[in-house]
Amino acid sequence: MQSGSEESQGITFDDVTKYGGVFLAGAASSLLIEHRDKILDLIRGKKEEGASDEEIKQAVKEALEELQTQQSQISSENPG
């Protein structure tokens, strides 16, 4: 499940699931898919900065939590 551009940049969808693994249940998994490019860019950037796996996992977790909060706010503003 990886495109040529991801492979050439050293980031695969497996990286997304590795770093976002804690969020792969329920609605959060749709966030990973829906915001895949943002998450891939985040992982790429963190890897380029030399961040550890744990630092990348934390950054992905925080990004997904923020996206989930934003999505919840939008849903509550537009019920039905």
Biopython code that builds the backbone (N, CA, C, O; Angstrom):
import numpy as np
from Bio.PDB.StructureBuilder import StructureBuilder

atoms = [
    (1, "MET", "N", (0.818, -1.187, 0.000)),
    (1, "MET", "CA", (0.000, 0.000, 0.000)),
    (1, "MET", "C", (0.864, 1.255, 0.000)),
    (1, "MET", "O", (0.666, 2.148, 0.824)),
    (2, "GLN", "N", (1.798, 1.323, -0.899)),
    (2, "GLN", "CA", (2.651, 2.498, -0.956)),
    (2, "GLN", "C", (2.805, 2.940, -2.388)),
    (2, "GLN", "O", (2.858, 2.121, -3.305)),
    (3, "SER", "N", (2.876, 4.221, -2.569)),
    (3, "SER", "CA", (3.058, 4.757, -3.907)),
    (3, "SER", "C", (4.542, 4.903, -4.172)),
    (3, "SER", "O", (5.354, 4.870, -3.248)),
    (4, "GLY", "N", (4.886, 5.061, -5.420)),
    (4, "GLY", "CA", (6.279, 5.226, -5.783)),
    (4, "GLY", "C", (6.904, 6.439, -5.141)),
    (4, "GLY", "O", (8.069, 6.401, -4.745)),
    (5, "SER", "N", (6.140, 7.528, -5.029)),
    (5, "SER", "CA", (6.707, 8.738, -4.434)),
    (5, "SER", "C", (7.024, 8.536, -2.962)),
    (5, "SER", "O", (8.034, 9.043, -2.474)),
    (6, "GLU", "N", (6.174, 7.798, -2.243)),
    (6, "GLU", "CA", (6.452, 7.524, -0.836)),
    (6, "GLU", "C", (7.690, 6.660, -0.705)),
    (6, "GLU", "O", (8.549, 6.912, 0.140)),
    (7, "GLU", "N", (7.778, 5.631, -1.554)),
    (7, "GLU", "CA", (8.906, 4.725, -1.478)),
    (7, "GLU", "C", (10.207, 5.465, -1.746)),
    (7, "GLU", "O", (11.209, 5.225, -1.073)),
    (8, "SER", "N", (10.198, 6.363, -2.724)),
    (8, "SER", "CA", (11.416, 7.089, -3.061)),
    (8, "SER", "C", (11.818, 8.062, -1.958)),
    (8, "SER", "O", (12.986, 8.441, -1.863)),
    (9, "GLN", "N", (10.873, 8.465, -1.133)),
    (9, "GLN", "CA", (11.178, 9.381, -0.037)),
    (9, "GLN", "C", (11.424, 8.632, 1.268)),
    (9, "GLN", "O", (11.633, 9.253, 2.310)),
    (10, "GLY", "N", (11.401, 7.304, 1.216)),
    (10, "GLY", "CA", (11.719, 6.513, 2.392)),
    (10, "GLY", "C", (10.607, 6.398, 3.413)),
    (10, "GLY", "O", (10.840, 5.885, 4.507)),
    (11, "ILE", "N", (9.408, 6.855, 3.096)),
    (11, "ILE", "CA", (8.273, 6.770, 4.010)),
    (11, "ILE", "C", (7.221, 5.887, 3.358)),
    (11, "ILE", "O", (6.870, 6.084, 2.195)),
    (12, "THR", "N", (6.724, 4.926, 4.099)),
    (12, "THR", "CA", (5.686, 4.041, 3.594)),
    (12, "THR", "C", (4.466, 4.131, 4.499)),
    (12, "THR", "O", (4.525, 4.701, 5.588)),
    (13, "PHE", "N", (3.362, 3.562, 4.032)),
    (13, "PHE", "CA", (2.171, 3.539, 4.869)),
    (13, "PHE", "C", (2.439, 2.729, 6.138)),
    (13, "PHE", "O", (1.816, 2.966, 7.172)),
    (14, "ASP", "N", (3.365, 1.775, 6.056)),
    (14, "ASP", "CA", (3.752, 1.025, 7.257)),
    (14, "ASP", "C", (4.310, 1.953, 8.328)),
    (14, "ASP", "O", (4.088, 1.735, 9.519)),
    (15, "ASP", "N", (5.038, 2.995, 7.904)),
    (15, "ASP", "CA", (5.541, 3.976, 8.870)),
    (15, "ASP", "C", (4.384, 4.675, 9.571)),
    (15, "ASP", "O", (4.428, 4.915, 10.778)),
    (16, "VAL", "N", (3.355, 4.995, 8.807)),
    (16, "VAL", "CA", (2.193, 5.662, 9.399)),
    (16, "VAL", "C", (1.563, 4.759, 10.445)),
    (16, "VAL", "O", (1.244, 5.214, 11.544)),
    (17, "THR", "N", (1.380, 3.486, 10.119)),
    (17, "THR", "CA", (0.770, 2.583, 11.087)),
    (17, "THR", "C", (1.704, 2.315, 12.261)),
    (17, "THR", "O", (1.243, 2.115, 13.385)),
    (18, "LYS", "N", (3.007, 2.310, 12.015)),
    (18, "LYS", "CA", (3.977, 2.102, 13.099)),
    (18, "LYS", "C", (3.905, 3.241, 14.106)),
    (18, "LYS", "O", (3.845, 3.010, 15.314)),
    (19, "TYR", "N", (3.911, 4.471, 13.602)),
    (19, "TYR", "CA", (3.935, 5.625, 14.491)),
    (19, "TYR", "C", (2.547, 6.013, 14.988)),
    (19, "TYR", "O", (2.425, 6.668, 16.023)),
    (20, "GLY", "N", (1.518, 5.626, 14.277)),
    (20, "GLY", "CA", (0.166, 5.965, 14.693)),
    (20, "GLY", "C", (-0.599, 4.776, 15.228)),
    (20, "GLY", "O", (-1.816, 4.838, 15.397)),
    (21, "GLY", "N", (0.105, 3.697, 15.493)),
    (21, "GLY", "CA", (-0.509, 2.434, 15.867)),
    (21, "GLY", "C", (-1.520, 2.504, 16.992)),
    (21, "GLY", "O", (-2.539, 1.815, 16.949)),
    (22, "VAL", "N", (-1.262, 3.321, 17.996)),
    (22, "VAL", "CA", (-2.162, 3.406, 19.132)),
    (22, "VAL", "C", (-3.531, 3.945, 18.722)),
    (22, "VAL", "O", (-4.516, 3.739, 19.431)),
    (23, "PHE", "N", (-3.598, 4.626, 17.591)),
    (23, "PHE", "CA", (-4.840, 5.235, 17.149)),
    (23, "PHE", "C", (-5.541, 4.445, 16.052)),
    (23, "PHE", "O", (-6.465, 4.964, 15.425)),
    (24, "LEU", "N", (-5.135, 3.226, 15.807)),
    (24, "LEU", "CA", (-5.678, 2.488, 14.680)),
    (24, "LEU", "C", (-7.036, 1.851, 14.937)),
    (24, "LEU", "O", (-7.514, 1.086, 14.099)),
    (25, "ALA", "N", (-7.660, 2.135, 16.048)),
    (25, "ALA", "CA", (-8.968, 1.574, 16.343)),
    (25, "ALA", "C", (-10.058, 2.600, 16.067)),
    (25, "ALA", "O", (-9.877, 3.793, 16.309)),
    (26, "GLY", "N", (-11.182, 2.126, 15.562)),
    (26, "GLY", "CA", (-12.361, 2.974, 15.397)),
    (26, "GLY", "C", (-12.171, 4.178, 14.509)),
    (26, "GLY", "O", (-11.518, 4.112, 13.467)),
    (27, "ALA", "N", (-12.758, 5.289, 14.941)),
    (27, "ALA", "CA", (-12.774, 6.517, 14.147)),
    (27, "ALA", "C", (-11.380, 7.067, 13.897)),
    (27, "ALA", "O", (-11.147, 7.722, 12.881)),
    (28, "ALA", "N", (-10.457, 6.812, 14.802)),
    (28, "ALA", "CA", (-9.104, 7.350, 14.634)),
    (28, "ALA", "C", (-8.419, 6.778, 13.406)),
    (28, "ALA", "O", (-7.602, 7.454, 12.782)),
    (29, "SER", "N", (-8.745, 5.533, 13.050)),
    (29, "SER", "CA", (-8.135, 4.965, 11.848)),
    (29, "SER", "C", (-8.566, 5.739, 10.613)),
    (29, "SER", "O", (-7.793, 5.875, 9.666)),
    (30, "SER", "N", (-9.790, 6.247, 10.615)),
    (30, "SER", "CA", (-10.231, 7.058, 9.478)),
    (30, "SER", "C", (-9.464, 8.372, 9.418)),
    (30, "SER", "O", (-9.253, 8.918, 8.335)),
    (31, "LEU", "N", (-9.042, 8.886, 10.579)),
    (31, "LEU", "CA", (-8.213, 10.096, 10.593)),
    (31, "LEU", "C", (-6.879, 9.838, 9.911)),
    (31, "LEU", "O", (-6.387, 10.681, 9.160)),
    (32, "LEU", "N", (-6.290, 8.669, 10.171)),
    (32, "LEU", "CA", (-5.026, 8.327, 9.521)),
    (32, "LEU", "C", (-5.185, 8.287, 8.012)),
    (32, "LEU", "O", (-4.325, 8.767, 7.274)),
    (33, "ILE", "N", (-6.283, 7.715, 7.561)),
    (33, "ILE", "CA", (-6.512, 7.605, 6.121)),
    (33, "ILE", "C", (-6.859, 8.965, 5.535)),
    (33, "ILE", "O", (-6.306, 9.364, 4.510)),
    (34, "GLU", "N", (-7.770, 9.674, 6.180)),
    (34, "GLU", "CA", (-8.236, 10.965, 5.679)),
    (34, "GLU", "C", (-7.118, 12.010, 5.640)),
    (34, "GLU", "O", (-7.073, 12.839, 4.731)),
    (35, "HIS", "N", (-6.234, 11.970, 6.607)),
    (35, "HIS", "CA", (-5.165, 12.971, 6.716)),
    (35, "HIS", "C", (-3.794, 12.342, 6.479)),
    (35, "HIS", "O", (-2.785, 12.788, 7.025)),
    (36, "ARG", "N", (-3.783, 11.317, 5.667)),
    (36, "ARG", "CA", (-2.582, 10.533, 5.404)),
    (36, "ARG", "C", (-1.401, 11.395, 4.967)),
    (36, "ARG", "O", (-0.291, 11.229, 5.473)),
    (37, "ASP", "N", (-1.632, 12.308, 4.036)),
    (37, "ASP", "CA", (-0.536, 13.141, 3.526)),
    (37, "ASP", "C", (0.056, 14.023, 4.619)),
    (37, "ASP", "O", (1.274, 14.188, 4.700)),
    (38, "LYS", "N", (-0.807, 14.589, 5.459)),
    (38, "LYS", "CA", (-0.311, 15.416, 6.569)),
    (38, "LYS", "C", (0.548, 14.585, 7.521)),
    (38, "LYS", "O", (1.605, 15.028, 7.971)),
    (39, "ILE", "N", (0.079, 13.380, 7.818)),
    (39, "ILE", "CA", (0.802, 12.509, 8.734)),
    (39, "ILE", "C", (2.131, 12.076, 8.113)),
    (39, "ILE", "O", (3.160, 12.058, 8.789)),
    (40, "LEU", "N", (2.103, 11.729, 6.822)),
    (40, "LEU", "CA", (3.350, 11.354, 6.143)),
    (40, "LEU", "C", (4.346, 12.508, 6.155)),
    (40, "LEU", "O", (5.537, 12.306, 6.394)),
    (41, "ASP", "N", (3.854, 13.717, 5.896)),
    (41, "ASP", "CA", (4.735, 14.893, 5.930)),
    (41, "ASP", "C", (5.324, 15.094, 7.324)),
    (41, "ASP", "O", (6.501, 15.426, 7.467)),
    (42, "LEU", "N", (4.505, 14.893, 8.342)),
    (42, "LEU", "CA", (4.973, 15.022, 9.719)),
    (42, "LEU", "C", (6.080, 14.009, 10.006)),
    (42, "LEU", "O", (7.119, 14.356, 10.568)),
    (43, "ILE", "N", (5.850, 12.756, 9.617)),
    (43, "ILE", "CA", (6.847, 11.708, 9.845)),
    (43, "ILE", "C", (8.138, 12.035, 9.096)),
    (43, "ILE", "O", (9.231, 11.935, 9.653)),
    (44, "ARG", "N", (8.001, 12.425, 7.830)),
    (44, "ARG", "CA", (9.179, 12.796, 7.028)),
    (44, "ARG", "C", (9.980, 13.898, 7.709)),
    (44, "ARG", "O", (11.200, 13.806, 7.849)),
    (45, "GLY", "N", (9.272, 14.937, 8.126)),
    (45, "GLY", "CA", (9.935, 16.068, 8.770)),
    (45, "GLY", "C", (10.660, 15.663, 10.039)),
    (45, "GLY", "O", (11.795, 16.074, 10.279)),
    (46, "LYS", "N", (9.993, 14.850, 10.851)),
    (46, "LYS", "CA", (10.606, 14.412, 12.105)),
    (46, "LYS", "C", (11.827, 13.533, 11.839)),
    (46, "LYS", "O", (12.836, 13.638, 12.537)),
    (47, "LYS", "N", (11.734, 12.660, 10.821)),
    (47, "LYS", "CA", (12.883, 11.816, 10.482)),
    (47, "LYS", "C", (14.052, 12.667, 10.009)),
    (47, "LYS", "O", (15.202, 12.406, 10.362)),
    (48, "GLU", "N", (13.752, 13.690, 9.206)),
    (48, "GLU", "CA", (14.807, 14.580, 8.715)),
    (48, "GLU", "C", (15.466, 15.342, 9.863)),
    (48, "GLU", "O", (16.655, 15.657, 9.803)),
    (49, "GLU", "N", (14.693, 15.635, 10.904)),
    (49, "GLU", "CA", (15.231, 16.321, 12.083)),
    (49, "GLU", "C", (16.042, 15.382, 12.971)),
    (49, "GLU", "O", (16.720, 15.822, 13.899)),
    (50, "GLY", "N", (15.966, 14.082, 12.676)),
    (50, "GLY", "CA", (16.697, 13.104, 13.478)),
    (50, "GLY", "C", (15.967, 12.668, 14.730)),
    (50, "GLY", "O", (16.588, 12.180, 15.674)),
    (51, "ALA", "N", (14.648, 12.841, 14.748)),
    (51, "ALA", "CA", (13.855, 12.463, 15.918)),
    (51, "ALA", "C", (13.877, 10.948, 16.115)),
    (51, "ALA", "O", (13.976, 10.185, 15.154)),
    (52, "SER", "N", (13.785, 10.534, 17.357)),
    (52, "SER", "CA", (13.718, 9.106, 17.682)),
    (52, "SER", "C", (12.322, 8.578, 17.345)),
    (52, "SER", "O", (11.384, 9.347, 17.132)),
    (53, "ASP", "N", (12.207, 7.246, 17.301)),
    (53, "ASP", "CA", (10.900, 6.640, 17.052)),
    (53, "ASP", "C", (9.877, 7.103, 18.081)),
    (53, "ASP", "O", (8.729, 7.385, 17.734)),
    (54, "GLU", "N", (10.283, 7.183, 19.335)),
    (54, "GLU", "CA", (9.356, 7.613, 20.390)),
    (54, "GLU", "C", (8.912, 9.060, 20.187)),
    (54, "GLU", "O", (7.748, 9.390, 20.412)),
    (55, "GLU", "N", (9.829, 9.916, 19.767)),
    (55, "GLU", "CA", (9.471, 11.315, 19.501)),
    (55, "GLU", "C", (8.506, 11.413, 18.325)),
    (55, "GLU", "O", (7.579, 12.223, 18.337)),
    (56, "ILE", "N", (8.730, 10.584, 17.314)),
    (56, "ILE", "CA", (7.836, 10.581, 16.154)),
    (56, "ILE", "C", (6.460, 10.067, 16.564)),
    (56, "ILE", "O", (5.440, 10.639, 16.180)),
    (57, "LYS", "N", (6.435, 8.986, 17.344)),
    (57, "LYS", "CA", (5.152, 8.447, 17.819)),
    (57, "LYS", "C", (4.380, 9.504, 18.597)),
    (57, "LYS", "O", (3.172, 9.654, 18.413)),
    (58, "GLN", "N", (5.067, 10.229, 19.457)),
    (58, "GLN", "CA", (4.413, 11.268, 20.257)),
    (58, "GLN", "C", (3.873, 12.375, 19.362)),
    (58, "GLN", "O", (2.760, 12.854, 19.577)),
    (59, "ALA", "N", (4.646, 12.786, 18.363)),
    (59, "ALA", "CA", (4.207, 13.845, 17.450)),
    (59, "ALA", "C", (2.988, 13.402, 16.648)),
    (59, "ALA", "O", (2.055, 14.181, 16.448)),
    (60, "VAL", "N", (2.995, 12.154, 16.189)),
    (60, "VAL", "CA", (1.849, 11.630, 15.437)),
    (60, "VAL", "C", (0.633, 11.541, 16.351)),
    (60, "VAL", "O", (-0.475, 11.902, 15.953)),
    (61, "LYS", "N", (0.837, 11.063, 17.569)),
    (61, "LYS", "CA", (-0.266, 10.968, 18.535)),
    (61, "LYS", "C", (-0.893, 12.339, 18.766)),
    (61, "LYS", "O", (-2.116, 12.481, 18.741)),
    (62, "GLU", "N", (-0.053, 13.346, 18.991)),
    (62, "GLU", "CA", (-0.558, 14.700, 19.235)),
    (62, "GLU", "C", (-1.281, 15.253, 18.010)),
    (62, "GLU", "O", (-2.317, 15.905, 18.143)),
    (63, "ALA", "N", (-0.747, 14.998, 16.826)),
    (63, "ALA", "CA", (-1.389, 15.478, 15.600)),
    (63, "ALA", "C", (-2.752, 14.821, 15.415)),
    (63, "ALA", "O", (-3.720, 15.486, 15.045)),
    (64, "LEU", "N", (-2.830, 13.512, 15.672)),
    (64, "LEU", "CA", (-4.102, 12.810, 15.528)),
    (64, "LEU", "C", (-5.110, 13.265, 16.577)),
    (64, "LEU", "O", (-6.299, 13.384, 16.284)),
    (65, "GLU", "N", (-4.646, 13.517, 17.786)),
    (65, "GLU", "CA", (-5.548, 14.030, 18.823)),
    (65, "GLU", "C", (-6.103, 15.390, 18.420)),
    (65, "GLU", "O", (-7.287, 15.666, 18.613)),
    (66, "GLU", "N", (-5.249, 16.234, 17.862)),
    (66, "GLU", "CA", (-5.692, 17.553, 17.410)),
    (66, "GLU", "C", (-6.697, 17.431, 16.264)),
    (66, "GLU", "O", (-7.712, 18.127, 16.248)),
    (67, "LEU", "N", (-6.413, 16.549, 15.313)),
    (67, "LEU", "CA", (-7.341, 16.341, 14.199)),
    (67, "LEU", "C", (-8.674, 15.794, 14.696)),
    (67, "LEU", "O", (-9.736, 16.188, 14.213)),
    (68, "GLN", "N", (-8.609, 14.885, 15.664)),
    (68, "GLN", "CA", (-9.830, 14.313, 16.224)),
    (68, "GLN", "C", (-10.648, 15.388, 16.936)),
    (68, "GLN", "O", (-11.873, 15.407, 16.823)),
    (69, "THR", "N", (-9.988, 16.273, 17.662)),
    (69, "THR", "CA", (-10.671, 17.377, 18.337)),
    (69, "THR", "C", (-11.328, 18.298, 17.320)),
    (69, "THR", "O", (-12.480, 18.698, 17.488)),
    (70, "GLN", "N", (-10.595, 18.633, 16.268)),
    (70, "GLN", "CA", (-11.148, 19.495, 15.219)),
    (70, "GLN", "C", (-12.362, 18.845, 14.571)),
    (70, "GLN", "O", (-13.370, 19.508, 14.324)),
    (71, "GLN", "N", (-12.265, 17.543, 14.295)),
    (71, "GLN", "CA", (-13.368, 16.831, 13.667)),
    (71, "GLN", "C", (-14.581, 16.788, 14.595)),
    (71, "GLN", "O", (-15.717, 16.919, 14.137)),
    (72, "SER", "N", (-14.350, 16.608, 15.885)),
    (72, "SER", "CA", (-15.446, 16.593, 16.859)),
    (72, "SER", "C", (-16.130, 17.950, 16.936)),
    (72, "SER", "O", (-17.354, 18.029, 17.036)),
    (73, "GLN", "N", (-15.339, 19.017, 16.890)),
    (73, "GLN", "CA", (-15.904, 20.365, 16.931)),
    (73, "GLN", "C", (-16.756, 20.629, 15.699)),
    (73, "GLN", "O", (-17.832, 21.218, 15.803)),
    (74, "ILE", "N", (-16.290, 20.205, 14.551)),
    (74, "ILE", "CA", (-17.052, 20.391, 13.312)),
    (74, "ILE", "C", (-18.355, 19.610, 13.387)),
    (74, "ILE", "O", (-19.408, 20.108, 12.989)),
    (75, "SER", "N", (-18.283, 18.378, 13.900)),
    (75, "SER", "CA", (-19.482, 17.551, 14.021)),
    (75, "SER", "C", (-20.498, 18.165, 14.971)),
    (75, "SER", "O", (-21.700, 18.119, 14.708)),
    (76, "SER", "N", (-20.027, 18.737, 16.070)),
    (76, "SER", "CA", (-20.952, 19.327, 17.036)),
    (76, "SER", "C", (-21.560, 20.628, 16.516)),
    (76, "SER", "O", (-22.668, 20.998, 16.905)),
    (77, "GLU", "N", (-20.837, 21.320, 15.641)),
    (77, "GLU", "CA", (-21.359, 22.554, 15.052)),
    (77, "GLU", "C", (-22.368, 22.272, 13.940)),
    (77, "GLU", "O", (-23.218, 23.109, 13.635)),
    (78, "ASN", "N", (-22.265, 21.093, 13.343)),
    (78, "ASN", "CA", (-23.135, 20.719, 12.223)),
    (78, "ASN", "C", (-23.825, 19.392, 12.506)),
    (78, "ASN", "O", (-23.552, 18.408, 11.818)),
    (79, "PRO", "N", (-24.713, 19.333, 13.500)),
    (79, "PRO", "CA", (-25.377, 18.062, 13.818)),
    (79, "PRO", "C", (-26.310, 17.627, 12.687)),
    (79, "PRO", "O", (-26.865, 18.436, 11.944)),
    (80, "GLY", "N", (-26.449, 16.302, 12.601)),
    (80, "GLY", "CA", (-27.389, 15.749, 11.631)),
    (80, "GLY", "C", (-26.769, 15.463, 10.391)),
    (80, "GLY", "O", (-27.428, 14.990, 9.465)),
]
sb = StructureBuilder()
sb.init_structure("model")
sb.init_model(0)
sb.init_chain("A")
sb.init_seg("    ")
for serial, (resi, resn, name, xyz) in enumerate(atoms, 1):
    if name == "N":
        sb.init_residue(resn, " ", resi, " ")
    sb.init_atom(name, np.array(xyz, "f"), 0.0, 1.0, " ", f" {name:<3s}", serial, name[0])
structure = sb.get_structure()
